[in-house]
Amino acid sequence: MKLLSVLMPRERHFFTLFNRHGSLVVEGSKALIQMLENYDHNGRREEWVKKIQDIEHAADDVTRETVALMHSTFVTPFDRDQINRLISRMDDILDLIQDTAESMILYDVHAVTPEASHLANLIELCAGRVQSAVGLLSSMDNGPEILKVCQEIDALESDADRVMRDAISRLFREEDDVRELVKLKAVYELLETTTDKCHDVGKVIEGVVLENG
């Protein structure tokens, strides 16, 4: 009994870390939207990139803490490989948000298109669902609700895929500047891939629920 009382707080701390990372994913998605909404203010673009970088670095710290806890804990809340994949896939989301923000500056993208804004909004919606699903993981009694949230992530990722295809199709039909076409196509692909990573997180969480529920 004494052993269990020592182990349980460490086990529960995993969920604290998952929740902290989920909050950072949402924070990063909101910062990206704010950057795009204020993109015309050229002098502030670097400020938003720096903010996103800081969020991503904070998430890296949570990832490292989670991995360290996993290696030092005898009892984990679920399979170690699933823990590693969950926190790594969550980290991938913020990596891509950072890549998108930095790429827009490096590519010297002149203006934000409606399609880019639409994709960023879908990322924010996906990020919110990721945070919700992760927050419910502490109890397998939440299994049906978690699976429902994962289905919503899947639907949002499908929406993003459609938006990206339509956006690229429009680019090739209407954009005469080849350089701008290449730059925007790369940005669209980064944004859509970010929703793919949210989808990957949903699949890991689904696996956790189905194996442990």
C-alpha positions, -999 to +999 in steps of 0.1 A: +000+000+000+029+023+009+045+015-025+013+024-044+010+057-025+045+066-037+039+055-073+005+070-079+015+107-077+042+101-103+017+083-125-008+111-123+020+136-131+020+123-167-015+137-172-004+170-158+023+171-184+000+160-212-024+188-202+004+214-200+016+204-235-020+205-248-024+240-235+008+251-253-005+235-286-036+257-283-015+287-274+007+282-304-023+278-328-038+311-315-004+329-319-003+317-355-038+331-362-028+364-345+003+366-367-018+361-398-045+385-387-018+412-382+004+403-411+001+436-427+020+451-398+053+441-412+073+453-382+055+430-359+059+397-378+092+389-361+075+395-327+049+368-335+075+344-348+095+349-315+063+343-295+057+311-314+093+300-309+090+306-272+059+285-270+076+257-290+106+258-267+083+255-236+067+225-252+101+209-258+108+213-221+075+195-213+084+167-238+118+162-222+102+161-187+077+136-199+104+113-214+125+116-183+095+107-161+087+078-183+122+064-179+123+069-141+088+056-133+081+020-126+043+022-132+031+043-161-006+051-168-004+032-201+021+017-225+054+035-226+055+035-264+021+051-265+033+078-240+063+085-262+043+086-294+016+109-278+040+135-265+062+133-297+032+138-320+020+167-299+054+182-302+052+178-340+022+201-341+041+230-326+072+222-347+051+227-378+033+258-365+068+273-359+080+261-393+050+278-409+056+311-392+093+311-399+088+301-435+064+330-442+092+354-431+120+335-449+099+332-482+089+369-479+053+361-483+037+394-490+001+389-480-021+363-462-047+347-485-082+337-473-072+300-478-042+304-455-064+320-428-090+292-432-063+265-427-050+283-397-085+284-382-088+247-388-055+242-370-069+261-340-100+240-340-079+208-342-056+220-314-086+227-292-099+191-298-064+177-290-064+196-257-099+183-249-090+147-257-058+148-237-076+164-208-100+135-207-073+108-208-069+106-170-100+084-167-109+056-192-145+062-181-143+091-205-136+066-234-167+073-255-163+111-252-126+108-261-134+088-292-160+113-302-134+141-300-110+121-320-136+117-347-140+154-348-102+158-353-105+134-382-133+154-398-114+187-393-082+172-409-103+161-439-117+196-442-081+210-442-071+185-469-100+197-491-092+234-484-055+229-493-064+210-526-088+238-536-063+265-526-035+250-547-058+244-576-068+281-575-031+291-573-023+273-605-053+288-622-050+324-611-014+332-598+008+345-626+038+351-604+056+317-603+076+327-572+045+337-553+028+304-564+057+284-551+058+302-518+021+300-511+019+264-521+046+256-495+028+276-469-005+258-476+012+224-474+028+233-440-006+244-427-023+213-439+004+190-425-001+206-391-036+193-391-022+159-402-002+159-370-033+167-349-049+137-366-018+116-357-023+126-320-060+116-323-050+082-336-026+076-307-053+086-282-078+063-299-053+035-295-048+042-258-086+042-252-093+011-272-064-008-256-070+004-220-107+011-219 
